[in-house]
Amino acid sequence: MPLRLANRLNSALERVLPERRVLLANDKTSQFIRLRPTTQAAALGGTALILAWSIIAGSILVTDAVTAGSPAEQPGRTQAAFEEQLNALSAERDARAIEAKAAQERFALAVDQMSQMQSQLLASEEKRRELEAGLGVVQASLHDALTDRETARIAADETDAPAEAERSEEFKVALDILADELKSAADRSAEAESKAAEAERVAMAATIERDQMVARNDEIFAQLEDAVELSVKPLDEMLGKVGVDSDKLLATVRDGYSGQGGPLTPMGYSTRGNAAISESEARAQEIVVSLDKVNRYRIAVSKLPLAMPVKNAFRYTSGYGPRWGRMHAGVDLAGPVGTPIYATGDGTVTFAGWQSGYGYLIKVQHELGTETRYAHLSKIRVKVGQKVMRNSRIGDMGNTGRSTGPHLHYEVRVDGKAVNPMSFIKAAENVF
């Protein structure tokens, strides 16, 4: 039964993995080793298991490395690891593009050489045919001349014999010349055939090398596409949660801040009509567009107020939304009087003073149409027109204005409209 089952399994696998034989030879003996379909399948399965284990182990190690460290350091390490991987993949892609270009040039050169050899071969063959035709005519003429000479020798006088001998000698010399030309043409034809075969071999090797380069480029492009997708998707979701129109935000960044990042430019090279390399160039251009989008996202994130205004211990006492029949346009973070208050993003102070209901209030105008407000302060540490940076101290927590206890009233406005600051605060936890 096991033998019958093995035979059936070999028959089933024969279409995919035909039986192969490996010749092992030395100076004295030689022998064949048969690799049956089941043996090949087992080897492939083992290789696949080893590769899968390597990928899983590598993923676990990368995950452990990324998730190692404190929660505050983890996002930075994740971003650094991603950027390092993306830079490495980009460098490898550029290197493979250069290698593909060189392989394509060698392929084109081999094709040109093979074309020249074929042209020379055709010319030599044509000349050989012409010489063969001329030789046939000369041989026919010589045969007729010899026949006429024999007839004339019998019928003519002795005085005519020298003329006939001279004519025969002329035909013989012409025949020798044509034979030499024919031999020379045959030699040139053989040489041209040898060069053409060598050029064809070089072209075949260049084609194989080019195909290998294209396959490797496909792997690199796939890795780059996956990495870019993994980078763009969380940013899309994050901006959607904070209530910002991502398309409008990216358009603003492209129009006003492209000088700080800007799109990358792919390496260009001629494909001479090769479809596979043309497709690779198209994929590279798509990746460049995606990388430009990631770059603009990074610029946008650096401009948005994505940080915590209070870094000391505090408690949430009131959220965003309706409260006591009125709209509460921010969140309240309670703590001791004098608790440091920090700017949540780079910007310019547009108001720093007393405002009814808010008490001591600071307004900071950020780029991309966002504004933050810090109310009920006990002390203001900035002036109108002053430039502030993210995480720079701008005031102290207090209990001024319409307030029931010491706390910070924190607002975020986008294009003049109040939005939930918690979406920015939660986004900050995933970015910084």
QUIWO-V609223 format. One record per backbone hydrogen bond with DSSP energy under -1.0 kcal/mol. NH is the residue of the N-H (numbers start at 1). CO is the residue of the C=O. E is the energy in kcal/mol with one decimal. If there is no record, write none. Layout:
nh={NH,NH}
co={CO,CO}
e={E,E}
This chain:
nh={5,6,7,8,9,10,11,12,13,17,20,22,24,26,31,33,35,40,41,42,43,44,45,46,47,48,49,50,51,52,53,54,55,56,57,58,59,60,61,62,63,64,65,66,67,74,77,78,79,80,81,82,83,84,85,86,87,88,89,90,91,92,93,94,95,96,97,98,99,100,101,102,103,104,105,106,107,108,109,110,111,112,113,114,115,116,117,118,119,120,121,122,123,124,125,126,127,128,129,130,131,132,133,134,135,136,137,138,139,140,141,142,143,144,145,146,147,148,149,150,151,152,153,154,155,156,160,164,165,166,167,168,169,170,171,172,173,174,175,176,177,178,179,180,181,182,183,184,185,186,187,188,189,190,191,192,193,194,195,196,197,198,199,200,201,202,203,204,205,206,207,208,209,210,211,212,213,214,215,216,217,218,219,220,221,222,223,224,225,226,227,228,229,230,231,232,233,236,237,238,239,240,241,242,244,249,250,251,252,253,254,255,256,257,260,274,278,279,280,281,282,283,284,285,286,287,288,289,290,291,292,293,294,295,296,297,298,299,300,301,302,303,304,306,315,317,321,323,326,328,331,332,333,334,338,339,341,342,343,347,348,349,350,351,353,355,359,361,362,363,364,365,366,371,372,373,374,375,376,377,378,379,381,385,386,388,391,392,394,395,396,397,402,403,407,408,409,410,411,413,414,415,417,419,423,425,426,427,428,429,432}
co={1,2,3,4,5,6,7,8,9,13,35,33,31,29,24,22,20,36,37,38,39,40,41,42,43,44,45,46,47,48,49,50,51,52,53,54,55,56,57,58,59,60,61,62,63,70,73,74,75,76,77,78,79,80,81,82,83,84,85,86,87,88,89,90,91,92,93,94,95,96,97,98,99,100,101,102,103,104,105,106,107,108,109,110,111,112,113,114,115,116,117,118,119,120,121,122,123,124,125,126,127,128,129,130,131,132,133,134,135,136,137,138,139,140,141,142,143,144,145,146,147,148,149,150,151,152,157,160,161,162,163,164,165,166,167,168,169,170,171,172,173,174,175,176,177,178,179,180,181,182,183,184,185,186,187,188,189,190,191,192,193,194,195,196,197,198,199,200,201,202,203,204,205,206,207,208,209,210,211,212,213,214,215,216,217,218,219,220,221,222,223,224,225,226,227,228,229,232,233,234,235,236,237,238,239,245,246,247,248,249,250,251,252,253,257,271,274,275,276,277,278,279,280,281,282,283,284,285,286,287,288,289,290,291,292,293,294,295,296,297,298,299,300,304,334,332,328,326,323,321,410,318,408,315,397,336,395,309,392,388,365,386,363,363,361,359,355,353,374,351,372,348,370,413,364,411,362,409,358,360,396,396,394,349,383,347,343,389,341,341,379,339,357,401,398,333,375,331,373,371,417,369,414,412,420,421,422,423,424,425,428}
e={-2.9,-2.5,-2.3,-2.3,-2.5,-2.5,-2.3,-2.5,-2.1,-3.5,-2.0,-2.7,-3.2,-3.0,-2.6,-2.4,-3.5,-2.4,-2.8,-2.5,-2.3,-2.7,-2.7,-2.6,-2.5,-2.7,-2.5,-2.5,-2.7,-2.9,-2.8,-2.4,-2.5,-2.9,-3.1,-2.7,-2.7,-2.7,-2.7,-2.9,-3.1,-3.1,-2.8,-3.0,-3.1,-1.6,-2.3,-2.9,-2.8,-2.7,-3.0,-2.6,-2.8,-2.6,-2.5,-3.0,-2.9,-2.4,-2.7,-2.5,-2.7,-2.5,-2.7,-2.5,-2.4,-2.7,-2.3,-2.3,-2.4,-2.8,-2.3,-2.5,-2.7,-2.5,-2.4,-2.5,-2.4,-2.7,-2.6,-2.5,-2.4,-2.5,-2.6,-2.6,-2.4,-2.4,-2.7,-2.4,-2.2,-2.6,-2.5,-2.5,-2.4,-2.7,-2.4,-2.4,-2.4,-2.5,-2.3,-2.2,-2.7,-2.5,-2.4,-2.7,-2.8,-2.2,-2.1,-2.7,-2.8,-2.4,-2.8,-3.0,-2.5,-2.4,-2.7,-2.9,-2.1,-2.8,-2.9,-2.2,-2.2,-3.1,-2.5,-1.5,-2.0,-3.4,-1.2,-1.5,-2.1,-2.1,-2.1,-2.2,-2.1,-1.9,-1.9,-1.9,-2.2,-2.2,-2.3,-2.2,-2.2,-2.3,-2.1,-2.2,-2.2,-2.4,-2.2,-2.4,-2.5,-2.2,-2.2,-2.4,-2.3,-2.2,-2.3,-2.6,-2.3,-2.1,-2.4,-2.5,-2.1,-2.1,-2.6,-2.4,-2.1,-2.4,-2.5,-2.3,-2.4,-2.5,-2.3,-2.3,-2.4,-2.6,-2.5,-2.2,-2.3,-2.6,-2.4,-2.4,-2.7,-2.2,-1.8,-2.3,-3.2,-2.4,-2.2,-2.7,-3.1,-2.3,-2.5,-2.8,-2.4,-2.5,-1.4,-2.7,-2.3,-2.5,-2.4,-2.6,-2.5,-2.1,-2.0,-1.6,-2.1,-2.7,-2.8,-2.1,-2.2,-2.2,-2.7,-2.2,-2.3,-2.9,-2.0,-1.8,-1.9,-2.4,-1.9,-2.3,-2.1,-2.5,-2.6,-2.2,-2.1,-2.4,-2.3,-2.2,-2.3,-3.0,-2.3,-1.9,-2.5,-2.5,-2.5,-2.4,-2.4,-2.0,-2.6,-2.9,-2.0,-1.0,-1.5,-2.0,-1.6,-2.1,-2.5,-4.0,-1.7,-2.6,-2.1,-2.6,-2.5,-3.0,-2.9,-1.8,-2.8,-2.7,-2.6,-2.2,-2.2,-2.6,-2.4,-1.3,-2.2,-2.1,-2.0,-3.7,-1.9,-2.6,-2.6,-3.0,-2.7,-2.6,-2.3,-1.9,-2.3,-2.3,-2.9,-2.2,-2.1,-1.0,-2.9,-3.5,-2.0,-2.7,-3.2,-2.0,-2.5,-1.4,-2.2,-2.5,-1.4,-1.5,-2.2,-2.5,-1.2,-2.8,-2.1,-3.2,-2.9,-3.6,-1.7,-2.6,-1.2,-2.5,-3.0,-1.8,-2.3,-1.3,-2.6}
